[in-house]
Amino acid sequence: MGGDFSADQKRYLEGFVSGAQLARLRGPGAPAQAVPAEPKGPDAPSLKAMARTEGEGKKLCPEEKAKREENGLDAWPRMEAAAREGVYPKGPDILRWKYHGLFYVAPAQDSFMCRLRMPNGILTHWQVRGLADIAEIHGGGYADVTTRANLQIREIPATDGVILLEKLVDLGLTAKGSGGDNIRNVTGTPTAGIDPQELLDTRPYAKAWHHHILNTRTMYGLPRKFNVAFDGAGQIGALEDTNDIGFQAVEVLDGFGVAPGVWFRLALGGITGHKDFARDTGVILCPEDATKVADAIVRVFIDSGDRTDRKKARLKYVLDAWGFGKFLAAVEERLGAPFTRVPSEAVKPRPEADRMAHLGVRPQKQAGLNWIGIGVPVGRITAGQMRGLADIAQQLGDGDVRLTVWQNLILSGIPDARVAEAKAAIVALGLTAEADVLQAGIVACTGAAGCRFGNADTKATAKAIGAHCGPRVALDTPVNIHVTGCHNSCAQHYIGDIGLIGARVPINDEGDTVDGYTILVGGGFGTDAAIAQELFENVKAEDAPALVERLLSCWTARREGGETFAAF
Ligand code: SF4
């Protein structure tokens, strides 16, 4: 094979390049992934954990019984049959279909939603173009960017769910395990590999973990969902401290008995919907060991997680019950080696994330190239906009389209000389490439318009807040406004400067209610991590924009110096 590769061929080859990079990191003598053989049948770890639970005289919750009856992964032939008949799943099958990424979202919408997975939130231009076609042919003609740097396609008829999943695989994508009691989309630093301040390019590690999950059946036997994120200390955070496992790139100093340089620090137990951030364990690990360590943590969780009460079935509750010492000892036993631990003073303070870096033009570490962060109000993007962005990425950038946890998109590799052209093309799509301080911080979950748990139409409220406050409040620094529809906290209301959680607001004594919110203030993340506190209850949705405006106006009028909203 001779000659140069075309730009498209280079994009295809990127996956191999990442793999080669990881292989080099693993070293010639290191095992690729020291993972136990996969036990089957009653020896499967999840089934043993269920048997042990019952052996202790406890009652499994209905979801565990359904999983014992049939693992969702094995439901594929029945899913094909249901698609041929044009019927949606019922009862426990609703959970099983989620193992393949299909969510039946009635009564909010009588259709499927498909949640994808993409390691580190990065797509190629041809994948985005293919997804636009899929969304148009089999869905509502749009996609939603999620708070896990992922995409969801909605309004998929019963007949189309399976063919949609097949087409994803044709595109080099998958939705497997994106729902149900599984390990969710793997997030990483959105500017990995291009960020001037990053300590580590997270892409190879996110990708390795992604493929490990996909190819390890035991990883589908958890008591409940599980989140893992890799943060390379770039300008845009991955919100890793809101995950069950957060791998944080840190620089370890000389003189503490370990090789100085970049390691991952291990944080565990984040679940902000339950008011907890991942806590530092004092453990550091070589980045190439991340998959092995995450695998061992998940296996200990499979053995020890609560299978009787869904509300207590997350890793946090094992850590609360056992303490970090006992849990880490169990992981070490499984790994067959002790962890490396260093005191906090051995770790250099991490570079701070910039709360505006996901919007507007920023120089990359590659001289003469830039990324452009594109505003996508409440994360919704049409198929036409997706195609347009794919064209810009291909013609003016490096071909990548990167998603962030702030529900927006980034195009990378734009040469200095073509930035103005790219911005004009973005604006022509009805999107913005400007760093709008108010829009930068607004995120919203799916809400009642598309999710049966929603108490309010969160995306409509978030848009209304933006439209109402935009002309009335002059912000010079971002304020994070997180609008979430229920206690599942998909938009993480507890970490917002201002958090809104959907509530049914009573309007008379006869039990009638309307969409509304409880409003919280004072949350934060990263170095400003804090759980927001309730300020107002029973705020009607129609009153929320004006109330948020009052909060923001009060802060801008009375703050002293550069006092942030959180500090106010
Ligand atoms: Fe649905 Fe609740 Fe999640 Fe919003 S927070 S998407 S309403 S489950």
Residues whose N, C-alpha, C, O or C-beta is under 5 A from the ligand:
A	BS01	SF4	C445 T446 G447 C451 F453 G454 T484 G485 C486 N488 S489 C490 A491
